[in-house]
Amino acid sequence: MKVVSLAGPSDAGKTTLVEALVPRLTDRGRRVATVKSIHHAVEIDTPGTDTHRHRTAGAEAVVGVTPDVTFEITGRGKRDPPDGESGVDPDSLRDPGFDGDADRRERRALASTLARLERRGYDVVLVEGFAAASLPTILVGDRDRSAVGGTVVARGDDDVDDLVETIEDLESRSVLRSEPRESERGDRPNPGTAGRGTGLDSKSSP
C-alpha cells in the first residue's frame, strides 16, 4: 500500500489538491482512501438518531447503511485509540523531533487507521494534516521542510499529473507488523497476526 502525506499550513490548498489527485488515481484503477486530521470535536452522529442510540448503548462499532452511503462509527479517535489491536507500531510513524502525549495519541490513531485500510486492500492512501508522521510527504504552501516528520518527495504546486507519477513511483509498504509488543498484548488474544510484516517495512506490490 502506498501512503503519502499532504502537509502544509491551514488554507494552503491541501484539500483542493486531494480533490485533484483522487480522480486521477482512481482513473488509473487504483483503490484510493483518504485520512484527514481534525483538530476539533465533530458530532457526526446526531443525538436521538437510531445509530446514536446504538452507540451510546455501548456498541463498539455502529454501521449505518443508506441507499447511497455506508458509514461506520467507532471510538477510535486521537484521544482514545485501541491499545494493542492495530497490528501497527505507532513509533514507525514518529519523527524524533515531535514529542508529547498528544502527538503519540495522534500517531497511534493514524497507525490503527492505516492498518485497517491496508487489510481492506486499498492501493493508495492520501493523508492530510498529520505533519509529524514519518511518511513520504507532498509539501503544500509556505512551510519549511524541517517542519514535517517525513521525507518531502514533491511540492504541492507541482503539476498534478507529475504528482500522480510521484505517488505511483513510491514503493509500496506494509504498515502491519508481525507481533504486538509485550506491553500492548496484555492477556488479550491478538487475532490476525500471521503473515504481517514489520511496521512500515518495504513490501513488494502484489
ZAROKE-437042 format. One record per residue (C-alpha): residue number from 0; residue in three letters; x, y, z. Coordinates in Angstrom, 1 decimal. Layout:
<recs>
@num:NUM; residu:ALA; c1:X; c2:Y; c3:Z
...
</recs>
This chain:
<recs>
@num:0; residu:MET; c1:0.0; c2:0.0; c3:0.0
@num:1; residu:LYS; c1:1.3; c2:3.4; c3:-0.9
@num:2; residu:VAL; c1:0.8; c2:6.1; c3:1.7
@num:3; residu:VAL; c1:1.6; c2:9.8; c3:1.1
@num:4; residu:SER; c1:1.1; c2:12.7; c3:3.5
@num:5; residu:LEU; c1:0.0; c2:16.2; c3:2.3
@num:6; residu:ALA; c1:1.4; c2:18.7; c3:4.8
@num:7; residu:GLY; c1:1.1; c2:22.4; c3:5.0
@num:8; residu:PRO; c1:-0.5; c2:25.3; c3:6.9
@num:9; residu:SER; c1:-4.2; c2:25.8; c3:7.1
@num:10; residu:ASP; c1:-5.8; c2:27.2; c3:3.9
@num:11; residu:ALA; c1:-2.7; c2:26.2; c3:1.8
@num:12; residu:GLY; c1:-4.8; c2:24.1; c3:-0.5
@num:13; residu:LYS; c1:-4.3; c2:20.6; c3:0.8
@num:14; residu:THR; c1:-7.9; c2:19.5; c3:0.5
@num:15; residu:THR; c1:-8.1; c2:21.1; c3:-3.0
@num:16; residu:LEU; c1:-5.0; c2:19.0; c3:-4.0
@num:17; residu:VAL; c1:-6.6; c2:15.9; c3:-2.6
@num:18; residu:GLU; c1:-9.7; c2:16.6; c3:-4.7
@num:19; residu:ALA; c1:-7.4; c2:16.8; c3:-7.8
@num:20; residu:LEU; c1:-5.4; c2:13.7; c3:-7.0
@num:21; residu:VAL; c1:-8.1; c2:11.2; c3:-6.1
@num:22; residu:PRO; c1:-9.9; c2:11.1; c3:-9.5
@num:23; residu:ARG; c1:-6.6; c2:10.9; c3:-11.4
@num:24; residu:LEU; c1:-5.6; c2:7.9; c3:-9.3
@num:25; residu:THR; c1:-8.9; c2:6.2; c3:-9.5
@num:26; residu:ASP; c1:-8.9; c2:6.7; c3:-13.3
@num:27; residu:ARG; c1:-5.8; c2:4.5; c3:-13.2
@num:28; residu:GLY; c1:-7.7; c2:1.8; c3:-11.5
@num:29; residu:ARG; c1:-6.3; c2:2.5; c3:-8.0
@num:30; residu:ARG; c1:-8.4; c2:2.0; c3:-4.9
@num:31; residu:VAL; c1:-7.9; c2:5.2; c3:-3.0
@num:32; residu:ALA; c1:-8.7; c2:6.1; c3:0.6
@num:33; residu:THR; c1:-8.1; c2:9.4; c3:2.4
@num:34; residu:VAL; c1:-7.4; c2:10.2; c3:6.0
@num:35; residu:LYS; c1:-7.9; c2:13.7; c3:7.4
@num:36; residu:SER; c1:-6.6; c2:15.0; c3:10.7
@num:37; residu:ILE; c1:-9.3; c2:17.1; c3:12.5
@num:38; residu:HIS; c1:-8.2; c2:19.2; c3:15.5
@num:39; residu:HIS; c1:-11.7; c2:19.8; c3:17.0
@num:40; residu:ALA; c1:-14.6; c2:17.6; c3:18.1
@num:41; residu:VAL; c1:-17.1; c2:16.8; c3:15.4
@num:42; residu:GLU; c1:-20.6; c2:15.4; c3:16.1
@num:43; residu:ILE; c1:-21.2; c2:13.1; c3:13.2
@num:44; residu:ASP; c1:-23.9; c2:11.1; c3:14.9
@num:45; residu:THR; c1:-26.8; c2:13.3; c3:15.9
@num:46; residu:PRO; c1:-28.2; c2:12.6; c3:19.4
@num:47; residu:GLY; c1:-31.7; c2:11.0; c3:19.2
@num:48; residu:THR; c1:-31.0; c2:9.1; c3:15.9
@num:49; residu:ASP; c1:-31.1; c2:5.3; c3:16.0
@num:50; residu:THR; c1:-27.3; c2:5.0; c3:15.3
@num:51; residu:HIS; c1:-26.6; c2:7.4; c3:18.1
@num:52; residu:ARG; c1:-28.7; c2:5.2; c3:20.4
@num:53; residu:HIS; c1:-26.8; c2:2.1; c3:19.3
@num:54; residu:ARG; c1:-23.5; c2:3.8; c3:20.1
@num:55; residu:THR; c1:-24.5; c2:5.2; c3:23.4
@num:56; residu:ALA; c1:-25.9; c2:1.8; c3:24.4
@num:57; residu:GLY; c1:-22.3; c2:0.5; c3:24.2
@num:58; residu:ALA; c1:-21.7; c2:-0.8; c3:20.7
@num:59; residu:GLU; c1:-18.0; c2:-0.8; c3:19.8
@num:60; residu:ALA; c1:-18.8; c2:-0.1; c3:16.2
@num:61; residu:VAL; c1:-22.0; c2:1.1; c3:14.5
@num:62; residu:VAL; c1:-22.6; c2:0.8; c3:10.8
@num:63; residu:GLY; c1:-25.3; c2:2.8; c3:9.0
@num:64; residu:VAL; c1:-26.4; c2:1.8; c3:5.6
@num:65; residu:THR; c1:-28.4; c2:4.3; c3:3.4
@num:66; residu:PRO; c1:-29.4; c2:3.9; c3:-0.3
@num:67; residu:ASP; c1:-26.2; c2:5.8; c3:-1.3
@num:68; residu:VAL; c1:-23.7; c2:5.6; c3:1.6
@num:69; residu:THR; c1:-22.5; c2:3.2; c3:4.2
@num:70; residu:PHE; c1:-20.7; c2:4.7; c3:7.2
@num:71; residu:GLU; c1:-19.0; c2:3.3; c3:10.3
@num:72; residu:ILE; c1:-18.7; c2:5.0; c3:13.6
@num:73; residu:THR; c1:-16.2; c2:3.8; c3:16.2
@num:74; residu:GLY; c1:-14.5; c2:5.2; c3:19.3
@num:75; residu:ARG; c1:-11.1; c2:5.0; c3:17.6
@num:76; residu:GLY; c1:-10.1; c2:8.7; c3:17.7
@num:77; residu:LYS; c1:-7.0; c2:10.5; c3:18.7
@num:78; residu:ARG; c1:-7.9; c2:10.7; c3:22.3
@num:79; residu:ASP; c1:-8.6; c2:7.0; c3:22.9
@num:80; residu:PRO; c1:-7.2; c2:4.8; c3:20.2
@num:81; residu:PRO; c1:-7.4; c2:1.0; c3:20.7
@num:82; residu:ASP; c1:-4.5; c2:-0.5; c3:22.7
@num:83; residu:GLY; c1:-2.7; c2:-3.4; c3:21.2
@num:84; residu:GLU; c1:-5.2; c2:-4.2; c3:18.5
@num:85; residu:SER; c1:-4.0; c2:-2.2; c3:15.5
@num:86; residu:GLY; c1:-1.1; c2:-4.5; c3:14.5
@num:87; residu:VAL; c1:0.9; c2:-1.4; c3:13.9
@num:88; residu:ASP; c1:3.9; c2:0.1; c3:15.7
@num:89; residu:PRO; c1:3.0; c2:3.7; c3:16.1
@num:90; residu:ASP; c1:6.6; c2:4.7; c3:16.6
@num:91; residu:SER; c1:7.2; c2:3.7; c3:13.0
@num:92; residu:LEU; c1:5.2; c2:6.8; c3:12.2
@num:93; residu:ARG; c1:7.2; c2:9.0; c3:14.6
@num:94; residu:ASP; c1:9.9; c2:11.6; c3:13.9
@num:95; residu:PRO; c1:12.3; c2:12.2; c3:16.8
@num:96; residu:GLY; c1:11.6; c2:15.9; c3:16.6
@num:97; residu:PHE; c1:8.0; c2:15.5; c3:17.6
@num:98; residu:ASP; c1:7.3; c2:14.6; c3:21.2
@num:99; residu:GLY; c1:4.5; c2:14.7; c3:23.7
@num:100; residu:ASP; c1:1.4; c2:12.7; c3:24.6
@num:101; residu:ALA; c1:-0.9; c2:14.4; c3:22.1
@num:102; residu:ASP; c1:1.5; c2:13.6; c3:19.3
@num:103; residu:ARG; c1:1.7; c2:10.0; c3:20.4
@num:104; residu:ARG; c1:-2.1; c2:9.7; c3:20.5
@num:105; residu:GLU; c1:-2.3; c2:11.1; c3:17.0
@num:106; residu:ARG; c1:0.3; c2:8.7; c3:15.7
@num:107; residu:ARG; c1:-1.4; c2:5.7; c3:17.2
@num:108; residu:ALA; c1:-4.8; c2:6.7; c3:15.8
@num:109; residu:LEU; c1:-3.2; c2:7.2; c3:12.3
@num:110; residu:ALA; c1:-1.3; c2:3.8; c3:12.6
@num:111; residu:SER; c1:-4.5; c2:2.0; c3:13.5
@num:112; residu:THR; c1:-6.4; c2:3.6; c3:10.7
@num:113; residu:LEU; c1:-3.7; c2:2.8; c3:8.1
@num:114; residu:ALA; c1:-3.7; c2:-0.9; c3:9.3
@num:115; residu:ARG; c1:-7.4; c2:-1.2; c3:8.7
@num:116; residu:LEU; c1:-7.2; c2:0.4; c3:5.3
@num:117; residu:GLU; c1:-4.3; c2:-2.0; c3:4.3
@num:118; residu:ARG; c1:-6.3; c2:-5.0; c3:5.4
@num:119; residu:ARG; c1:-9.2; c2:-3.8; c3:3.2
@num:120; residu:GLY; c1:-6.9; c2:-3.8; c3:0.1
@num:121; residu:TYR; c1:-6.5; c2:-0.1; c3:-0.7
@num:122; residu:ASP; c1:-3.7; c2:0.8; c3:-3.1
@num:123; residu:VAL; c1:-3.1; c2:4.4; c3:-2.2
@num:124; residu:VAL; c1:-3.9; c2:6.4; c3:1.0
@num:125; residu:LEU; c1:-3.7; c2:10.2; c3:0.9
@num:126; residu:VAL; c1:-3.1; c2:11.5; c3:4.5
@num:127; residu:GLU; c1:-3.9; c2:15.2; c3:5.1
@num:128; residu:GLY; c1:-2.8; c2:17.1; c3:8.1
@num:129; residu:PHE; c1:-0.5; c2:14.7; c3:10.0
@num:130; residu:ALA; c1:2.6; c2:16.8; c3:9.5
@num:131; residu:ALA; c1:4.6; c2:14.9; c3:12.2
@num:132; residu:ALA; c1:4.1; c2:11.5; c3:10.6
@num:133; residu:SER; c1:7.2; c2:9.9; c3:9.1
@num:134; residu:LEU; c1:5.7; c2:9.4; c3:5.7
@num:135; residu:PRO; c1:6.6; c2:10.4; c3:2.1
@num:136; residu:THR; c1:5.3; c2:14.0; c3:2.0
@num:137; residu:ILE; c1:3.9; c2:16.4; c3:-0.5
@num:138; residu:LEU; c1:4.6; c2:19.9; c3:0.9
@num:139; residu:VAL; c1:1.8; c2:22.3; c3:0.3
@num:140; residu:GLY; c1:2.0; c2:26.0; c3:0.7
@num:141; residu:ASP; c1:4.6; c2:28.0; c3:2.6
@num:142; residu:ARG; c1:6.0; c2:25.5; c3:5.1
@num:143; residu:ASP; c1:9.7; c2:24.7; c3:5.7
@num:144; residu:ARG; c1:10.8; c2:21.1; c3:5.1
@num:145; residu:SER; c1:12.1; c2:20.9; c3:8.6
@num:146; residu:ALA; c1:8.5; c2:21.3; c3:9.9
@num:147; residu:VAL; c1:7.4; c2:17.9; c3:8.7
@num:148; residu:GLY; c1:8.3; c2:14.5; c3:10.0
@num:149; residu:GLY; c1:8.6; c2:12.7; c3:6.7
@num:150; residu:THR; c1:10.7; c2:12.9; c3:3.6
@num:151; residu:VAL; c1:9.5; c2:15.6; c3:1.2
@num:152; residu:VAL; c1:9.0; c2:13.9; c3:-2.2
@num:153; residu:ALA; c1:7.2; c2:16.8; c3:-4.0
@num:154; residu:ARG; c1:5.8; c2:20.3; c3:-3.7
@num:155; residu:GLY; c1:2.1; c2:20.9; c3:-3.9
@num:156; residu:ASP; c1:2.5; c2:23.5; c3:-6.7
@num:157; residu:ASP; c1:4.0; c2:20.8; c3:-9.0
@num:158; residu:ASP; c1:1.8; c2:19.8; c3:-11.9
@num:159; residu:VAL; c1:-0.9; c2:17.4; c3:-10.7
@num:160; residu:ASP; c1:0.0; c2:14.8; c3:-13.3
@num:161; residu:ASP; c1:3.6; c2:14.9; c3:-12.1
@num:162; residu:LEU; c1:2.4; c2:14.4; c3:-8.5
@num:163; residu:VAL; c1:0.4; c2:11.4; c3:-9.6
@num:164; residu:GLU; c1:3.5; c2:9.9; c3:-11.2
@num:165; residu:THR; c1:5.5; c2:10.7; c3:-8.0
@num:166; residu:ILE; c1:2.9; c2:8.8; c3:-6.0
@num:167; residu:GLU; c1:2.9; c2:5.9; c3:-8.4
@num:168; residu:ASP; c1:6.7; c2:5.7; c3:-8.2
@num:169; residu:LEU; c1:6.6; c2:5.4; c3:-4.4
@num:170; residu:GLU; c1:7.5; c2:2.0; c3:-3.0
@num:171; residu:SER; c1:4.5; c2:0.0; c3:-1.6
@num:172; residu:ARG; c1:5.0; c2:-0.5; c3:2.1
@num:173; residu:SER; c1:3.2; c2:-2.6; c3:4.7
@num:174; residu:VAL; c1:2.1; c2:-0.9; c3:7.9
@num:175; residu:LEU; c1:1.3; c2:-4.2; c3:9.6
@num:176; residu:ARG; c1:3.8; c2:-5.8; c3:12.0
@num:177; residu:SER; c1:4.4; c2:-9.4; c3:12.9
@num:178; residu:GLU; c1:3.7; c2:-9.4; c3:16.6
@num:179; residu:PRO; c1:2.2; c2:-6.9; c3:19.1
@num:180; residu:ARG; c1:4.6; c2:-5.6; c3:21.8
@num:181; residu:GLU; c1:4.5; c2:-7.3; c3:25.1
@num:182; residu:SER; c1:3.3; c2:-4.1; c3:26.7
@num:183; residu:GLU; c1:0.4; c2:-4.0; c3:24.3
@num:184; residu:ARG; c1:-0.5; c2:-7.7; c3:24.3
@num:185; residu:GLY; c1:-1.7; c2:-8.0; c3:27.9
@num:186; residu:ASP; c1:-3.9; c2:-11.0; c3:28.4
@num:187; residu:ARG; c1:-6.0; c2:-10.5; c3:25.3
@num:188; residu:PRO; c1:-5.6; c2:-12.5; c3:22.2
@num:189; residu:ASN; c1:-4.5; c2:-10.6; c3:19.1
@num:190; residu:PRO; c1:-6.1; c2:-12.3; c3:16.2
@num:191; residu:GLY; c1:-4.9; c2:-12.0; c3:12.6
@num:192; residu:THR; c1:-1.2; c2:-11.5; c3:13.3
@num:193; residu:ALA; c1:0.0; c2:-14.3; c3:11.0
@num:194; residu:GLY; c1:1.8; c2:-13.1; c3:7.9
@num:195; residu:ARG; c1:2.2; c2:-9.5; c3:9.0
@num:196; residu:GLY; c1:5.2; c2:-7.6; c3:8.1
@num:197; residu:THR; c1:7.3; c2:-5.1; c3:10.1
@num:198; residu:GLY; c1:5.9; c2:-1.7; c3:10.7
@num:199; residu:LEU; c1:6.4; c2:0.3; c3:7.5
@num:200; residu:ASP; c1:9.0; c2:-2.2; c3:6.2
@num:201; residu:SER; c1:9.3; c2:-2.5; c3:2.4
@num:202; residu:LYS; c1:6.8; c2:-4.8; c3:0.8
@num:203; residu:SER; c1:6.6; c2:-5.7; c3:-2.8
@num:204; residu:SER; c1:3.5; c2:-4.8; c3:-4.7
@num:205; residu:PRO; c1:1.1; c2:-7.7; c3:-5.4
</recs>
